[in-house]
Amino acid sequence: MLIAGSQVWGLAAACALLIVVPGPSVLFIVGRALSYGRGTALASVVGNAVGCYLVAVCVALGLGALLTASATVFVVLKHIGAAYLVWLGVQAVRHAGRAPSSGHDSHVDAPVAAPADRRGTAGGRPWRSMRTGVVVAVTNPKPYVVFAAVLPPFVDPAAGHVLQQLLVLALVPITLGLVSDTAWAMVAGRARTWLSGTPARLRTTGRVGGASMIGLGFLLAATDSGH
């Protein structure tokens, strides 16, 4: 057997506190939900999980060691991710309360009105939201550190197939994060629907979500925090 149950449960226990306690990824998802609605937030959750698995693949192939060993690369990656979060927040504030646009501006993740939240995101927006989640995940340094430091002790070298073990075990923290982030997206999406009874309140809710992403970007730029 490639993976033992003790490996899975041990890794789950080691990662549970890191993932369940609200952190930057939760703030990102909540900000997306408040600004754009539940559908966009859920698509961002899926994208974030995909991005984290891409990080796990990079770590399994040895790129994680390069990142954690190079302070310069770590800082550059952190600031790229922080700048992207600030940009997302500014866009959310600028377009707060607007319906999705068409034509040349269709690439902008414009917030939708509360009734649209019940139908999910419009047009191709789920794919754009997933892409946003992927970018946020792969530019966040902490997943690299987690997969490079927390996961390897649970690999059994005697069982062989070390690369395969790393890739399979990576699904444990990713699944925990997917469940946790989905719950936060649902709660924040419901809060947005409840708060957005009028256009003015809808704009305010969108701006609060955008401001939270801007604040998160600056926070990440100033600290070594991650997930």
N, C-alpha and C positions, 0 to 999 in steps of 0.2 A: 504494500500500500504506500503510495507516494506521500500522503499527508495523514498524520495521526490526529485523532480527535483532541488529544492533549495540546497539540500545537495550535489548533484553531482556537480552543477555549482560552488557552493561555494568552495568545495574542489579542483576542477579543477583550479580555480583562485588562491587559496592559494599555489598550487603545481607548477603552470605553470612556474614561474620565477626560482624556484629551479631546475626544470627539463630542461627547454629550454636553459638556460645559460650553455655554455660548462663547464663541470667539469670532475672529474676523470673517470666517466663511458664513457664519450665521448672520452676522450684521449685513454682509453682502446680499444674502438671500432675502432677508427682511426688507432691506432697502429696495430691492427689485420688486418685491411684492407690493410695498406701499406705493411705489412710483408707477408700476405698470400693471399690477394685478396678479392673481394667483397663477394664471396660465403661463405668463412670462417667467414668474419665479420658479415654477416647476420645471420648465424647460432649462432654466439656468442651473437648477439642481442637477439635472441629468448631464448637462455639459460639464459641470464641475466634477462630477464623478468620472466622466470620460477623461477629462484632463488629468485627474489624479492617477488614473491607471496608466496614462502615457508617462507620467512622472515615474511610476513604479517600474515601467519597462526600461526607462532611461537608467534608473538606479540599478536594476538587475543587470544591465549591460555595462555597468561600471562608471556611468557619467555622474552618478550621485557623489561618488568619492571625489571626483574632480571639483564639483561645486562646493562641497563641505570643506575641502582642503584649501580652496582659494577664497580669501576674504573679499578680494576685488570682484570676482564673478558673483559671489553671494550678494554683495551690496548693489551691484549693477542690476541684477535680476530683481532684487527687492524694489528698487526705485522704478524700474519699468512697470512692475505690477502696481505700485502705488500710484504712478502717474495715470495708468489706465483706469484705475478706480476713480480717481478725481475727474477724469474726462467723462466717465459714465455718469457720475453724480451731477456734473455741470449740465450734461444733456438732459438728465431727468428734471432738473430744476427749470431749464429753459422751456421744455415741452410739457410741463406739468399741466394736466387737465385737458390736453388736446386729444382729439380723436386721431387714429392712425391716418397718415397722409398717403397719397398715391403719387405716381409719377416719379420725378427726379428725387424727391425727398423720401422715397419709400425705404431707403436703407437706414433711416434714423429710427431707433427704437422709441417711438413716441408713445407716451402713456395713453391708455384707452379709458373710455368712460366706464363707470361701474357696471352697467348692464352688459357690456362686452366681456367682462371678466367671467361671467357665468358661461359664456360660449367658448372661452379659451382665447388664445391669441389669434390675430387675424392674419390671413394670407400666409406669407413665408416667415413670419416673425418667430415661430418656435425654433426654426433652424438658426436664425440670427441670435436668439437668446441662448441656445445651446452653444453656439460658437463663442459667445461672450463668456459663458461659464468655463469653457475649455481654456480660454486665454487667461482668465483670472487664476485658474488652478495651476497652469504651467509656469506662470510668472510669480507664483507664491513660493518663496524658498522653503517654508517649513515642511511641506510634503516630501521634499527631497531629503531633509534631515530625518523625518520620521521613518521613511522607507529605508534610509541608509543606516539608522541607528537602532530603531525600535524593532523592526521586523527581522533582521538577520539572526539575532539570538534564538529565534524560534525555528530556524532551519536546521534540519538534521543532516549533517554532511555524510554520516554513515549510510544514510538511505540512498545517497546518490541523487542525480537529477537536480542539482542545486538551483539552476536557473528556473526549472519548472516549479520547484517548491516556492521560490521567491514570487513568481508570477501568480501562483494559486493563492498563496497566503496574503498577497496584496489585496485580494478581493475581500478579506475580512474587514480591515479598517474602512475600505471604500464602501462596503455594504452598510456598516454602522453609520458612516457619514451620510449616505444616501437616505437612510431611514430618518435620521435626526433632522437633516436639512429639509426633507419633505414635510415633516411635521411642522417645522417653523414656517415654511412657505404656506401651508394650509392655514395656520393660525393668523399669520400676517395678512394673507389674502382675504380672509374673513373679516379681519379688523378694517381693512381698506374698504370693503363693501359697506360695512356698517358706518364708517366715518364719512363716506363720500355721498351723502344724501343730496348735496347741492353742488353746482359747478365750483363755487368758491371753496367749499370744503374739499372737493376733489383736487383742486389746484394745491391747496395747503398740504394735503396728504402726500401728493406727488413730490412737493418741494421738501417735505420732511424726509421722505425716502432718499431723494437726491442728496440732501445735506448729510445724511448718515453715511452715504457712500463717499462723499468728499472727505468727511471727517475720518473715515476708515483709511482712506488713501494717505492722508497726512500722518495718521497714527502709525501705519505700517512703515512709512518713510522714516519716522523718527525712532522706531524700535526694531527689535529683531523678532517680533511676533509673527505668527503664521496662522494656521488653521484655527 
